[in-house]
Amino acid sequence: MRAVRVLLLCGLGMLGAAGCDSGTPPPAVHTVTVTPSSSAQPSTALSSVPSSSSATRVFDSRAMASAVTRLLTTDYKLAHVGAVSCPDRQPVADGSRFQCTVDIAGTTKHVPITVTGADGNYRVDPPQ
């Protein structure tokens, strides 16, 4: 009987040490997928040789701003999230980084974005 109590207490201690209570804060990062759009802007380089069909895929800045707004309000639980602006034509390239700008309660903050693959996934970190 004592062995059962010891195991039970050890198990509860491990759960507590692992932070398994319901009051833990949300994870620091989130991953969202936005369908990237292909580059439609013609090249400005002058050349008599036709360009290859290696069009760079870029993110849709409006779709990304909408996703960032949703994450900030629902996942990060931030109040007073205003306009979000993400830069245009950011490449869908693994490891690429850029920032969106957000108005939170009248203060301009920057939301770091890190592209996490070539398929359109990216990580949205908390505003800074």
C-alpha positions in Angstrom: 0.0 0.0 0.0 2.9 2.4 0.8 4.5 1.7 -2.5 1.3 2.7 -4.3 1.1 6.0 -2.4 4.8 6.7 -3.2 4.2 6.0 -6.9 1.1 8.1 -6.9 2.9 11.0 -5.2 5.8 10.7 -7.6 3.5 10.7 -10.6 1.7 13.8 -9.3 5.0 15.5 -8.6 6.2 14.8 -12.2 3.0 16.3 -13.6 3.4 19.4 -11.5 7.0 19.8 -12.5 6.1 19.4 -16.2 3.7 22.4 -15.8 0.5 20.4 -16.6 -1.8 22.7 -14.8 -4.6 24.5 -16.7 -3.2 28.0 -15.9 -0.2 27.7 -18.2 0.3 30.5 -20.7 -0.2 29.8 -24.4 2.8 28.7 -26.4 5.2 31.4 -27.6 4.7 30.7 -31.3 2.0 29.7 -33.7 2.1 28.3 -37.2 -0.3 29.4 -39.8 -0.6 28.4 -43.5 -1.5 31.0 -46.1 -1.6 30.1 -49.7 1.2 31.9 -51.4 0.7 33.7 -54.7 3.0 33.6 -57.6 5.0 36.6 -58.7 3.2 38.5 -61.3 5.5 41.5 -61.5 7.6 41.5 -64.7 11.4 41.6 -64.3 13.0 45.1 -64.7 16.3 43.7 -65.9 17.0 44.4 -69.6 17.9 41.3 -71.5 17.4 39.9 -75.0 17.3 36.4 -73.6 13.9 35.2 -72.5 13.7 34.7 -68.7 13.2 31.3 -67.3 9.9 30.3 -65.6 11.4 30.4 -62.1 8.8 32.8 -60.7 9.3 33.5 -57.0 6.3 32.6 -54.8 5.3 35.4 -52.5 2.9 35.7 -49.6 -0.5 37.4 -49.9 0.1 40.3 -47.4 -3.7 40.9 -46.9 -4.3 37.2 -46.0 -1.3 37.2 -43.7 -2.5 40.4 -42.0 -5.9 38.8 -41.4 -4.3 35.6 -40.0 -2.0 37.6 -37.7 -5.0 39.6 -36.4 -6.8 36.4 -35.7 -3.8 34.9 -33.9 -3.2 38.0 -31.8 -6.8 38.1 -30.6 -7.7 34.5 -30.2 -4.5 32.7 -29.4 -2.4 35.4 -27.7 -5.6 36.9 -26.1 -4.6 40.5 -26.8 -7.2 43.2 -26.4 -7.5 46.3 -28.5 -5.8 44.9 -31.6 -6.2 47.4 -34.4 -4.9 47.5 -37.9 -2.2 45.0 -39.0 0.0 45.6 -41.9 2.4 43.1 -43.4 4.9 43.9 -46.1 4.1 43.0 -49.7 5.8 40.4 -51.8 7.6 38.5 -49.1 9.2 35.4 -50.5 8.0 31.9 -49.6 11.5 30.7 -48.6 12.4 28.6 -45.6 14.1 30.7 -42.9 13.0 34.0 -44.4 12.2 36.6 -41.7 10.2 39.9 -41.7 7.9 41.9 -39.5 4.2 42.9 -39.6 3.2 46.1 -37.9 0.2 46.1 -35.5 -1.6 48.8 -33.6 -2.3 47.6 -30.1 -4.3 50.1 -27.9 -2.8 53.0 -29.8 0.8 51.7 -29.7 2.6 50.5 -32.8 4.2 47.1 -32.2 6.1 44.7 -34.5 5.2 41.1 -35.0 8.1 38.9 -36.1 7.3 36.4 -38.8 9.6 33.4 -39.7 8.9 31.3 -42.7 9.1 27.6 -41.7 9.2 25.9 -45.0 8.7 26.3 -48.8 5.0 25.3 -48.6 3.6 28.6 -47.1 3.9 27.9 -43.4 5.2 30.6 -41.1 5.6 31.2 -37.4 4.0 34.3 -35.8 5.8 35.4 -32.6 4.3 37.7 -30.0 4.4 41.5 -30.7 7.5 43.4 -29.6 
